[in-house]
């Protein structure tokens, strides 16, 4: 073990770590139940959450189509809605499968972090594309709503509801996008710093 | 298969303190340590069956553990199927003098970025600069330079 960087600050850390290790030495930590649970854990390509999302979206597709059909929206609008939902679903599946297949946790930390950043950038790009698509869809929704409805008050009410929902969704999407960008930027800066020295 | 399971259990028990320490340093409460610890073990088990001795077992365990902790999106998902660990200490809340010292360690290390945190933890594990470099993916010289910078940061923290 190298010692030339041992200074009081690092020595302090070492002393405190020794206390931590002596506490942990008195603990069993791992038990038989835990090991059995770990070994039984099923390895799948998709996470449980993604599977639920896929099932939910698949059920939502015909439901959305039926709702807009019942309300008298045009065929073009219905097809556009299903197309957007369908493409979003396929993209989500693709991103999840790619991320899980490309994850190699036994790679060195830097290489792994760089790979994960690359896949996250693809996700961010998708989010950046979807927010304006959503805004366009809301515009189409309002247009189609006024075109098909004989009742002006109903059309206004439905349009307001759609616009408010869409704007909330767009804001949440934009906030999420900014947060992910900020986190990715911090990680990238640290990776560059480590590689530079 | 049973031999593999026994071998896995033996290896994990030999490194359980190190894994727990890393999970502690990347968590905010005891439940998170629990979640991260079990997520790490699951990832180790999945990789163990394909482990080809391309690196030492210690390097491999540290890589999987650190990659799991650094990249874990545990804020989004909380495991509901975790088994309680056999630990009767609460490093976040115990009030004896050793626990307070340990929390000082936590506070200092937590102020470092994730990669610097990883380097410090590996250094505290008494790994050589070459071994630390092999886990992180940088040269031994870079490790040395990084540790100097970390020391400077820690000095600034203690002067505040």
Contacts between the chains, C-beta under 8 A, distances in Angstrom:
chain1	res1	chain2	res2	distance
A	1	B	126	4.9
A	1	B	127	7.5
A	1	B	128	6.1
A	2	B	128	6.5
A	2	B	129	5.4
A	2	B	144	7.3
A	4	B	144	7.8
A	5	B	144	6.8
A	5	B	147	4.7
A	5	B	148	6.4
A	5	B	151	6.4
A	7	B	151	5.6
A	9	B	151	5.5
A	9	B	154	4.1
A	9	B	155	5.5
A	9	B	158	6.5
A	10	B	123	7.6
A	10	B	147	7.6
A	10	B	151	5.9
A	10	B	154	7.3
A	13	B	105	6.1
A	13	B	108	6.7
A	13	B	109	7.3
A	13	B	120	6.8
A	13	B	124	6.4
A	13	B	154	7.4
A	14	B	124	6.3
A	15	B	101	7.9
A	16	B	101	5.0
A	16	B	102	6.1
A	16	B	104	6.1
A	16	B	105	3.7
A	17	B	21	7.6
A	17	B	105	6.1
A	17	B	124	4.6
A	19	B	98	4.8
A	19	B	101	5.3
A	19	B	102	5.7
A	19	B	105	7.9
A	20	B	21	6.4
A	20	B	24	7.9
A	20	B	91	7.6
A	20	B	102	4.8
A	20	B	105	6.5
A	21	B	17	5.9
A	21	B	21	7.5
A	22	B	98	8.0
A	23	B	89	5.8
A	23	B	91	7.9
A	23	B	98	6.4
A	23	B	99	7.7
A	23	B	102	7.1
A	24	B	16	7.8
A	24	B	17	4.4
A	24	B	20	5.9
A	24	B	21	7.1
A	25	B	17	6.8
A	27	B	86	6.7
A	27	B	87	5.0
A	27	B	88	7.0
A	27	B	89	6.5
A	28	B	86	3.9
A	28	B	87	7.8
A	29	B	16	4.7
A	29	B	17	7.6
A	29	B	20	5.8
A	29	B	85	5.6
A	29	B	86	5.8
A	29	B	87	5.7
A	30	B	9	7.6
A	30	B	12	6.1
A	30	B	13	5.8
A	30	B	16	5.3
A	30	B	85	7.4
A	30	B	86	6.9
A	31	B	83	7.5
A	31	B	85	7.5
A	31	B	86	4.6
A	33	B	83	5.0
A	34	B	38	7.2
A	34	B	41	7.3
A	34	B	83	4.8
A	34	B	85	6.8
A	34	B	86	8.0
A	35	B	5	7.5
A	35	B	8	7.7
A	35	B	9	5.1
A	35	B	12	7.5
A	37	B	38	7.8
A	37	B	81	7.4
A	37	B	83	5.0
A	38	B	38	7.1
A	38	B	41	4.8
A	38	B	42	5.6
A	38	B	45	5.1
A	39	B	5	5.6
A	39	B	8	7.6
A	39	B	45	6.1
A	41	B	42	5.0
A	41	B	45	7.1
A	41	B	46	7.9
A	43	B	46	5.6
A	49	B	77	6.7
A	105	B	43	5.2
A	105	B	47	6.3
A	105	B	63	6.9
A	105	B	64	4.6
A	105	B	67	4.5
A	105	B	68	6.2
A	106	B	47	5.4
A	106	B	51	7.7
A	106	B	55	7.6
A	106	B	60	5.5
A	106	B	63	5.4
A	106	B	64	5.6
A	106	B	67	7.9
A	107	B	63	6.8
A	107	B	67	7.3
A	107	B	137	7.8
A	108	B	63	6.3
A	108	B	134	7.0
A	108	B	135	6.4
A	108	B	136	6.1
A	108	B	137	3.1
A	109	B	63	6.7
A	109	B	66	5.5
A	109	B	67	6.2
A	109	B	70	6.9
A	109	B	115	6.7
A	109	B	118	5.9
A	109	B	135	6.5
A	109	B	136	4.9
A	109	B	137	5.8
A	110	B	115	7.7
A	110	B	136	6.1
A	110	B	137	3.6
A	110	B	138	6.6
A	111	B	137	5.3
A	112	B	63	7.8
A	112	B	67	4.8
A	112	B	71	7.3
A	113	B	70	6.9
A	113	B	71	7.4
A	113	B	115	7.7
A	116	B	71	5.7
A	186	B	113	7.6
A	187	B	114	7.6
A	190	B	113	5.0
A	190	B	114	7.1
A	190	B	115	5.1
A	190	B	116	7.9
A	191	B	115	7.6
A	194	B	115	5.7
A	194	B	136	7.2
A	194	B	138	5.7
A	194	B	142	6.9
A	194	B	146	7.0
A	195	B	138	7.3
A	197	B	138	7.7
A	197	B	142	4.9
A	197	B	145	4.7
A	197	B	146	6.5
